[in-house]
């Protein structure tokens, strides 16, 4: 594994992760296109659900309704694999409607598109409630 992305790329990726919470938690279909690649994937290891493609991600965000968790993304680190694949690992906090907190890790693969960086694949792995996991 090589070192992380350039400082400019890292800043763009941080902005991308900040946009995720705003877009996803508000089910903003247009903003989700600024976060996920057209063929992007969200994988939820807690439930085994997988949403492939921007349209399915939009429906997933919309169908959560007003009682969905409010997401915070933090402590993100980025790496570049030998083959040039850019990856990120972020902690997340999700505040549930009853005020309790759920947390875990996002394991992301990013892709650079003509419109900027996008999430190509997001694997969400909860920490609490505790679940064993391994990075692929």
N, C-alpha and C positions, 0 to 999 in steps of 0.2 A: 504494500500500500504506500502511495506517495503522500506528500503533504496536502493540506487543504487547498481549496480554490483561492483564486486571487482575492485581495481585499475588496475589489469592486464586485466580484461575483458573490462573495460572502454577504455583502451589504444587500445586494439584490435578493439573495435567498432569505435573509432576515425580513425584508419587506414582504416577500411572498408569504412567509409564515405568519406575519402579522395580518395580512389580508385574509388568510384562511379563516380565522375566528370570526371576523366581521362578515365575510361572505357566507360561511356555513351556518352560523348561528342565526342569521337573518334570512336564510334560504334565498339569497340574492342570486338568481340564475345567471345574470350577466357577470357579476363579480366572480362567481365560481369558475367561469371561463378564463378569468385572469389568474386563477390559482391552479387548476388541474389541466393536464394535457387532455386533448380530445379523447384519447384512448386511455385516460388515467384510470387507476384502480384504487379503491379503498378496501382494505381487508381488516375485518374486526375479529381478532383471535378469540375474544370472550364468547362470541356467539357463533363464529364460523361463517358469518355473512361476508359476501364479497360483492362489491358493486363495480362493474366494469363499464367504462365509458362515461363521458361527461353527462349525458342525459340521465343515466341511472343514478349518478351521484347527485344530480339536481333533484330527482324524485325522492331519493333517500333523505336529503336535507329538508325538503318541503314536507314530507310525510311524518317527520319527527314532531311537527306541530309545536304549539306554544309551550309545551311542558318538557322540552328537550334540555339537555345540559348546556350550560354556558361555558365555552372553552377558552382556556388561556394557554398559550404556547410559550415555553421558556427554556433556558439553558440549552440552546441548540448548538451543536458542533457539526462541522462539515468535513468530509474526507473525499479524496479522489482515488479510486482504484487504479491499479496498473493499466487497465484497459480504458481509462478515462471516465468511467462511470462516477458521477457525483452523488454522494450519499449524505444523508443527515440523520442525526438522532436528536430528538427533542423530548423534553419532559412536557407533560400536559397536566393541567388541573381542570376538572370539569365540575362546575358547581351545579348540583341537581336542584330541581324545583323546591325540595323540602329543606334546602340549605346545607345538606351534606355534601361532601367532596369526594370525588372519584379521581384517581390519578393514574398515570402510566407513562409509557414511552411511545413516541411515533418513530418508526424506522422508515425513512423516505428514500426514494430514488428520484432524482430530478432530471429533467431534460430541458435543454435550451431550444426554444422555438423562435421563429422570426419575431414574435411579440414579447420575448423575454423568457425567463425561467418559469417552469411549471412543474408541479408534482406529477410524476409519471406513475408512481406506486407508493401508497402509504399503508403501512402495516401498524395497526394500533394494538398495543399490548398493555393491558391493565396491570398495575402493581397492587393496588388495593381496590377491590378485593384481590388478594394474592393469587397469582397464576404463574406457574413455571413457564419459561420461554427461552428460546435460543434464537440467536440471530442467524438468518440463512446466509 
